[in-house]
């Protein structure tokens, strides 16, 4: 009974953990790594065909974005998640495939001119469209048998529509253990979503730590403060550009915009237009307006029951085509533009930033976490100019970090979440999904609360029966974020996976007797001599 860490180990993205029970391998999440966190998205550090099941905590790409790649490379098992996460995956993964195809096409034009090799996307839209074939859906509170000796229970994590924390009850060789994966723990008192639910006991816990070193700025009223920013900017004749995740955050913003309009909080341009420029956001909003029984908070349920549309108001527009998107920057009417991606590393938002960053009367409002290495983080860190589409753009617009609006629990609420575990009290808490300077710090905080905790490294392995580390992890060299890879043969990809397995075996060999180690060393040297060229 073993746990391995294949992502989000002392970094914020790329969540991927593997359980081995009764000879079966179960992944919890399989996400893309983004921004500075990115290690290598082009292959997986395990054999996809050897994975028997995948549990997805929620639909965000840093938790689900490599699932199509898993299938493309031989996975044939089940993917288990909540009903609404499955609905969101159907649109989000297709969108991710489209972005990667587009990035590859753009890069190949440059490579052709430079005489460089052709590249290919990690996966395509067609690959993403296969995911529903493998999906099994569950509702909150339902117990599902994953495989022999493994049962899973999903509860509401309060982070995104359909998001879940997952408890797994494991039995192997007469031994029983329980482990909880937090997924991303939601903030409290958010519109639309319910507050996070809690488990109260487990032998082990794997928990996120995105905001493990700080609390959110206290906001008296989201609508009042957002309205003030809009009122000031539009009054100067500028645009308010809001980079936003298409799923979850955009719908929250529309909820606030409806309140701002209903309460007439913007007076400088009373009938100001709001544009949602993201085909993915348009599709996601349709899902947010579907059957949400068991997923909404009480206020949202009340709105729906009274026949109100949570996201509809005068002046709200959703663009669809590229031509409509371009026209937004040719129209001089002051407006609010909400566009993806939330960290500004892809999508239509980059075009809106190109046309507005240099304008002193405009404002760029960040409403979510910006991972290190992303364009969004560069802007928040005070960049005076940025390079976009081969052009240098001066940053003169007002850059605003709307910190109070976050879908992640802050430090105090993370502490409250882990503090609920009392019966049984966890033997160990693994702190993941936090920057390298945050996750270890929050692990110390958890230790101060009376738990045993640490922040594991990439490829670290832990024996859940003996409660001991059986293989050391390591900190991979950070690479520039990219969604494309040089074309490689399937045989070479298998060689890369075998190399990862060999590396893990070497780490597990620490402490073996000298005779075994010497024989192992000679075998490796023999391979090197046989195949070197």
N, C-alpha and C positions, 0 to 999 in steps of 0.2 A: 504494500500500500504506500504509494509514493506521490509526491507533489513536486512538479518542476515549473520554473518561471521562464516563460519564453517571450515576455513583453511587459511593458509598464514597470520594469524593475529599475527603480530610481530614475524614472522619467515619466512624463505625464500621458503619453499616448502609446498605442500599440498593444493594448491589453491582451494577454494570452497566457493562460495557465493550463497545465496538464496534470490530470490525476491518472494514476495507474492502479487498477483494482481488479483482482481476479484475472489478470492477463489482459484486461481491456484498457484502452486508453480513451480518456474523455477530456476534451478541451472545454474550458470555460472562457468564452470569447475568443475571437481571432481577428484582431483589429489592425488597421494600417498605422504605421508610425509616421508622425507628421512633424514638420518644423525641425528644430535642432535635435529632437529626440530620434530622428530617423537613423536606423542602423543599416538595414538593407531589406527593402520590401520585395526584392525580386525573387527570393526563395525562402522556404520555411526551414527552421532548425530542427525538423523532424520529418518523418516520412508520412505524407498526407494519407496514403493508402492504409497506414497502420492505425489511424484514428477511427474509433468505433462510434463516437457520438460527439456532438458539439452543443453546448448550452450557451445561449446568447442572453446577456443581461439586459441589453437595450440596443437600439438601432443606430446610435451614433457610429460614424465610420471608424473611429479609433478603437471601437470594440467589435465591429462586424466587418470591416472593410476588406479583409483578406479571405472571407468565406468563399467567394467565387474562385479565387486562386486555389483554395483547398480542393474544391470540386474538380477544377481543371487538371489538377495534378494527382487525381486518383482516389479521393475520398468518396465513399459510397454509403456512409452511415446515416443516422438521423440527426437533424438539427432541431433542437427543442427550445421553444421560447413562448412568450405570451402572445395572445391573439393580435393585439395591436402592434406589438413589435414586428410580428410577421407582416402585417399590412404595410408598415413603414419600410421594412427591408425591401419590399418589392419595388419601391420607387427609389430609395436611397442608393441601393447597390447598382441599379441601372444607371443612375446619374453619375455615380463614381466611375463606372465603366466608360461612360461617355467622356468624362473629363480626362481619363487616362488615354483614351483613343485620340482625343484632340491634342493633348500634350505631346503624344508620340508623333502625330502628324506635323505639328509645329516644329518640333525638334528635328525631325527628319529633313525638313526643308533646309534648315541651317546646316545639318550634317552633310547633305548632298553638296551644297555649295563649298563646304570646307573639306570635302573628300573623306569625311569620317564614316564609320560603319553605321548601318541602319539600326534603329532601335525599335522595340515593340512594347506595347502597354503590358502591364502586369496581367491584366485580363480585359476583356471586351464587354460590351453591352450584352452580346449573345451569351457569354459566360455567366454574367450576372442573372440573366433571365432563367437560368437553370435552377437557381436556388430554391424557388417554391416547391420543386419536385421532392426536396429532401425535408421539408418543414413539417414538424408536428407541433401543434399549438396547445397551450394550457391556459387556464385562468388562475388568478391569484388564489392561493390557499389550496389548490389542487395538488395532490401527491401523484407523481408520475414515476414509473419504473423505467430507469434509463437502460439498465442491463442487469445481469445477475449480480445481486448484492449491492446495487446502487439505486437509491430512491431520491428524488429531488422535489423540493417544495419552493415555489416562487411567491414572494410577497412584494408589495408596492414599495419601490425605492424612492418615489417622489421626485425623480430627476427629469424624466421625459415621459410622454404618454407611452404606457406599456412597460416602462423600465422596472427592473426587479432586482432584489437581493435574493440569493439562492442558497438554501440549505441542502446539503447532500448527506444522507445517512449511508455509511459504507460498512459492508460486512465481508470479511475475507479470513478464511482459516479459523473460524470461531471468534475472531476479534472484530469488535464494532467500534467505529469512530464516526464522529460527525464534524462537518466543516461548513462554514458559512462564507460565501463570497459576497461582499457588499455590493459589487457593481459600483456605479457612481451614486453616492448618497445625495439626495436632493436637499435643496434649501427649504426653509419653512415659510409658510404664509405666502406661497406663490399663487398667482391667478391660475385658474383652470385645474392645476394638479393638486392632489392631496398631499399632506405632509408624509414624510417617510414612515413606513411601518417598521417594527422591530422584531428581531429574534431575541430570545432571552437566555439562550444557552447553546454551547457547542464546544467540542474538544479543540477545534482550531478555527481561526478567523483570518480571512484575507480581505483587507480593507483598504479603500482608497485614501489619499492624503493630499489631494490637489491644493486645498487651502489649509493645510495642516500647520502653517506658521502664522496665520493671521485671521482676523475676523473681518466680515464685510462691513463696509461703511454703513452706519445706521441711516436709513432714509425715512423721513417722516411720511412722505407720500410720493410714490413713483410717478403718478400722473402729474402732480404739481411740479416736480422738479424737471420732468421731461418736457412738460408744457412750457416751462420757463426758458429752456434751451431753444425750443422751436420758435417761441415768440420772439426772442432776441435775434436769432439768426435770420428768420424770414423778414423781420422788420428792417434788416440791413440789406435786403434784396438777395440774400444768399440761399444756398440749399443746405439742408441737413441730410448728410449721408450717413446711414447706419449700416455698417457691416454686420450681418447677422446670420447665424445658422438657420438654414431654411426650415428645419424641422424643430419645433419646440419654441425657440427664442422668437422667431418671426411671429408666431401665433400669439405669444405673450405681448409683443409690441402692438399688434393689432387690437388686442384686448384693451391695452392702455390708450391707444389712439381713439377707440370708440368712446372711452370715458372722457378723454380730453374734449372731443367734439360735443358730447352730450352736455358737458358742464361749461362749454364756451370759454375754455381756459386760455386759448390763443386769440388775441385781439388784433395783432399787427396785420395779419392776413387771415381774416376770420374763416373764409371758406378754403383754406389751404388744401392742396391736393396731396395725397399720400400714394406713392407707387411701390408696389411690391414687385421687384424685378428679378424674378427667379421662377422658372418653370417648376423646379422641385418644390418650392414653397407653395406654389399654386396647388400642386397635387397633394401635398401634405395637409394643407388647410382643408381640402375635401375630406380627408380621413379624420381630421379633428372635428368635423361636422357630422360624422357617421354615428354608428352605434357605440356609445361610450359608457354603457352601463357597467358600473363597477370600477370606473377609472377617473371620474371627475370629482372635484371638490364640491362642497354643498352650494357655494355661491354660483358656480357654473351650472350645476344641475338646476338651480332655481331659474336662472336665465333661460335655459333651454325649455324648461317646463312652461314658462310664460310665453313661449313663442319667439323670444328674442334671438337674433343671430349674433353670436359672440364677436364676430370679426367683420361685421358689415356696418358702414356708416357713410354719410355723404362725403364725396371726394376720394373714396377709396378705389384704387385702380390696380389691376393685376396685368402686367405685361406678359406677353407670350413669346413673340418673335424677336429675333435679333434686331430687326428694323425698328420695332417699337422701343426697344432698349436704347438704341442709338438716338432716337428722337428726343429722349429725355434730356440729353445734353445739348440739344439744339434749341430747346424751348427755354426762354428766359424767365418764365413764371417761377417765383420762389416755391420750393416744394420739399417734401420729405421723400427720400429714396431709401428703401430698405432692400438690401441685396446681399446675396451670398457670394463667396464663402465668408464665414464669420471671422476667420483669421487673415483674410485678404490674400491668400496664396493661390487662389484659383477663382474662376467664375467671373460673372459680369461686374462684380464690385470693383475689380481692378480698373475697368474702363471708367467707372464713375469717380474713382479716386484720381485717375489721370486728369479728368476734366474739372475737378473741384479742389484738389489739394493746394493748388497755387493761388486760389482765390481767398483774399483776406476776409471777405464777408461770409464765407461758408464755414460749416462745422462738420467734423467727422466725430461721430459719437460711438464709442466702443461699449458694447453691452454684454460682453462675455470674456472668458479667459483667453489670453493671447499667449500661445506657446512660444518659448524662446526659439529664435531663428526665423520666425514668421514675419511677414511684412507688418502685420498688425502690431507685434511687439516692438519692432523698430520704430514705428510711429509713436507708440506710447512712451518709448524710451527717449524721445526728443529728437529724432532724426530731422535735420534741417533740409535734406533733399533725399530723394529716393530715385532709383532707376526702374522704369517700367516700360515695357515694350521697346527697349533699346533707346529710350529717351530719358534724360534727367529732368525730374520734376521737383521744383522748389516746394517746400512745405510751409505755406503761409496760413492755411485754414486753421481754425481753432480746433485743437485735438482734445476731446473730452473722454475721460474714463468714467463711465457711469457704473461705479463699483457696486452699488447696492443691488443691482440687478444681476443675480447669478443663479444658475440652476444647481450649483454645488453647495453642499453644506460647508460652513466655515469651521474654524478650529473648535469653537465652543460646542457646535452641534455635532462635529465628529466625535468629540469627547463624550457628549451625551449618548451618541449612538453606541459606542463600544462599552460605555458604562452600564448599558442594559444587560450585558452578558454576566449572569450570576449563577445559573443553575443548568448545566454545569459551567463552572468558570473555565475559559479556554486555557489549554496547556501552553499555547503559543499564539501570538498575533503577528501575522506577516503584513507589513505596511508597504503598499505599492501605489502606483499611479500618482506619484509626486516627484517633483524635481529632485536632483541628487543632493541639493542643499535643504530640501524640505522633508522628504520621506524619512531619513535617519533622525532628523530633529523631532518629527512627530512620533517616531518609534520610541524615542526617549520619553516623550510626554506620556505615552501609553504605559511605559514601564513605571513611571512615577505614579500612575493610577493603580499599581499593584499587579499588573500583568507582566508576562514575559513576552518581549517583542523585539523584532529587528526588521530592517528594510533589506530584503533579499536582492542579490545581483542577478544579472542575466544568466540563464541556464543553471542556476543553483537548484539543487535537488534535496528534498527533505523526506525522511522516512516517518510516516505518520503512526506507525506501530511503536517504534522505539523513541519517537520524538527527538530524533537527531538529524543533523545535516549530514548527508552522505556524499555530496559533491559540491565543491566551491563554485560559485559563479564568477563572472568577471565583468568589467566595464568595457563594452565595445567602443571602438573609436567612432566618434560622431562623424557623420557624413552630411554633405549638403542634401537638403530635402529634394526628392524627385519622385515622380510617379511612373517613370519609365525605366526600361532596362535595355542593355544591349541584347540583341538576339543571341540566345544560346540554345544548344540542342537539349532535348529531354535527357539524354545520357549525361551531359555535363551537370544538369540540375540534380540528377540522382547522385552524382559524384560529390556535389556540394553537401547534400543531405548526409551522405555517408561520412564525410569529413566532420560534420557537426557531431555525429554519433561517436566517432573516434575521439574527438576532443573531450566529449562528456565522459567517455570511458577512461581516458587518461586521468581526468580529475578524480574520478571515483576510485582510482587505483592507489591513491595516497594512503600509506599505512600498510600496504600489502608487504609480504616478505620479499627479501632481496632477490631470491631465486626467480620468483614470478615476475618481478619488475625487470630483471635482466633479460628474461626470455621475451617479455613484451617489447622491450627496447630493440632487441635484435630483429624481431618480426617486423617492426615499423621500419627499421633501417633497411631490411630486405626489400620491403615494398618501394622505398624511395629509390634504391639502387636499380630495381627492376624496371621502374617506369620513368626514371629521369631522362631528360633529353636536352 
